[in-house]
Structures are given as C-alpha cells and as structure tokens.
C-alpha cells in the first residue's frame, strides 16, 4: 500500500465514516429491542424470494452480542460484512486523522478489483446455496405465490 497526499475530497470520507457508524449504532440499538421489532425484507415481501442480504441484520446484531454460532445461522457471511465495516471505518478514520490517503498503488488496482469481484461473487454463491433447499422443499414456490407480485399474477 502506498501513502499519498489526500485530495480535497474529505466529504466523501466523512460520508463513509458516517454511514459505517450509523450502521453500527443502529445495530447496537437493535440489541436492546430484541426480536420484538421485526424488520422485513422488501424484496422478499414483493417477490417471495429472499435477497442475498436477508438475515444480515439479525446476524450482525447477535454477532455484536458475541454469539458467533447464532450469527452464522442467520447469515453465513455476517462476519465478513462486520469485518469489512470495521476495517473501512478504521482505515477511513485514519485517513481523516492523518490527512493522508492510505490506498492501493496504481499497480495494485487490479488486486483491488479482484477483491471486490471476489466478495460480490462470494455473496452470490452463498445466496444460491441458501436457495437450493428452499427450491427442493417447495418452500420457495409457496413463498413466491404468497408474495405481493405472486398474488397479483394469480
């Protein structure tokens, strides 16, 4: 990694810090609410098909409580997202404090793209693996027919 002078784009970095912090603060607030406040997935409600992030809020909430096993049962990649959130928050905060960019060098941009592609692929493969049992059991078909779009098409 190379250290470069920070351009005058601190607004973006402050936005990233604010976004990551808001997510973490929201998750910490959810710990106090418990399961009494249900947050529905808009995609699942409309289509009946769970989105790749379904279960992530519950996964991160119980992960913050220290229950790794239960976190994995809600969403297997909750730990990956949590580590990404914390890493992003720390790196961007350090950039703001040092007033310097901690970024990949020009030669490492391919590595940066490869990491991004790999993470997206991991989430999509995980999603496919989660859908297979639902298809085999017929649960997905029933869920689709009970959805808003499914009821409109029937």
C-alpha positions in Angstrom: 0.0 0.0 0.0 1.2 3.5 -0.8 0.7 6.6 1.2 -0.3 9.6 -1.0 -1.4 13.2 -0.3 -5.1 13.4 0.4 -7.1 15.3 -2.3 -9.7 17.8 -1.2 -12.4 15.1 -1.1 -12.8 14.7 2.6 -16.6 15.0 2.3 -16.7 11.5 0.8 -14.6 10.1 3.6 -16.8 11.8 6.2 -19.8 10.3 4.4 -18.2 6.8 4.6 -17.4 7.2 8.3 -20.9 8.5 8.9 -22.5 5.6 7.0 -20.4 2.9 8.8 -21.0 4.5 12.2 -24.8 4.8 11.5 -25.0 1.1 10.7 -23.1 0.1 13.8 -25.1 2.4 16.0 -28.3 1.1 14.6 -27.2 -2.5 15.3 -26.3 -1.6 18.8 -29.8 0.0 19.3 -31.4 -3.2 17.9 -29.7 -5.3 20.6 -31.9 -3.5 23.1 -35.0 -4.0 21.0 -34.5 -7.8 20.7 -36.8 -9.7 18.4 -39.8 -7.5 19.3 -39.1 -5.2 16.3 -39.2 -7.1 13.1 -37.6 -5.6 10.1 -38.9 -7.2 6.8 -37.1 -7.5 3.6 -38.7 -5.5 0.9 -37.5 -7.9 -1.9 -38.9 -10.9 -0.1 -42.2 -9.2 0.6 -42.6 -8.1 -3.1 -41.3 -11.3 -4.8 -41.3 -14.0 -2.2 -37.6 -14.6 -3.0 -35.2 -13.7 -0.2 -32.5 -11.3 -1.2 -28.7 -12.1 -0.8 -28.7 -9.9 2.4 -31.8 -11.5 4.1 -30.9 -12.3 7.7 -27.9 -9.9 7.7 -29.4 -7.5 10.3 -30.1 -10.3 12.7 -26.7 -11.9 12.0 -24.8 -8.7 12.8 -27.0 -8.0 15.9 -26.2 -11.3 17.5 -22.6 -11.1 16.4 -22.3 -7.8 18.4 -23.7 -9.8 21.3 -20.9 -12.3 20.9 -22.9 -15.2 19.6 -21.0 -16.3 16.5 -22.9 -19.6 16.0 -26.3 -18.0 16.0 -24.9 -15.2 13.8 -23.8 -17.8 11.2 -27.3 -19.4 11.3 -29.0 -16.1 10.3 -26.5 -15.3 7.6 -23.2 -17.1 7.0 -21.4 -14.0 5.7 -22.3 -11.7 8.6 -18.8 -12.0 10.0 -17.4 -10.9 6.6 -19.6 -7.8 6.4 -18.8 -7.0 10.0 -15.0 -7.2 9.5 -15.5 -5.1 6.3 -17.5 -2.4 8.2 -14.9 -2.2 11.0 -12.0 -2.2 8.6 -13.5 0.5 6.4 -14.3 2.6 9.5 -10.8 2.3 10.9 -9.0 3.0 7.5 -11.1 6.0 6.5 -10.9 7.4 10.0 -7.1 7.1 9.9 -7.0 8.8 6.6 -9.0 11.7 8.0 -6.9 12.0 11.1 -3.6 11.8 9.2 -4.8 13.9 6.3 -3.2 11.3 4.0 -4.6 8.6 1.8 -4.0 5.0 2.6 -4.7 3.5 -0.7 -3.7 0.9 -3.2 -0.9 2.0 -5.5 -1.7 2.2 -9.2 -0.2 -1.2 -9.7 -2.5 -2.7 -7.1 -5.7 -1.6 -8.7 -6.1 -5.0 -10.3 -5.9 -6.5 -6.8 -8.5 -4.1 -5.5 -10.9 -5.0 -8.4 -10.2 -8.7 -7.8 -11.0 -8.4 -4.1 -14.3 -6.5 -4.9 -15.3 -9.1 -7.5 -14.5 -12.0 -5.1 -16.6 -10.5 -2.3 -19.6 -10.0 -4.6 -19.1 -13.5 -6.0 -19.0 -14.9 -2.5 -22.3 -13.3 -1.6 -24.0 -14.5 -4.8 -22.7 -18.1 -4.4 -23.8 -18.1 -0.8 -27.2 -16.9 -1.9 -27.5 -19.6 -4.4 -26.6 -22.2 -1.8 -29.2 -20.8 0.5 -31.9 -21.0 -2.2 -31.3 -24.7 -3.2 -33.0 -26.3 -0.1 -35.9 -23.8 -0.5 -36.4 -24.9 -4.1 -36.2 -28.6 -3.3 -38.7 -28.4 -0.5 -41.2 -26.3 -2.4 -40.9 -23.5 0.1 -39.7 -21.0 -2.5 -42.7 -21.7 -4.8 -45.1 -21.2 -1.9 -43.3 -18.1 -0.8 -43.5 -16.6 -4.4 -47.2 -17.4 -4.7 -47.8 -15.7 -1.3 -45.9 -12.6 -2.2 -47.4 -9.3 -3.5 -46.4 -10.0 -7.1 -47.4 -13.6 -6.8 -50.9 -12.6 -5.6 -51.2 -10.1 -8.4 -50.3 -12.7 -11.0 -52.7 -15.3 -9.7 
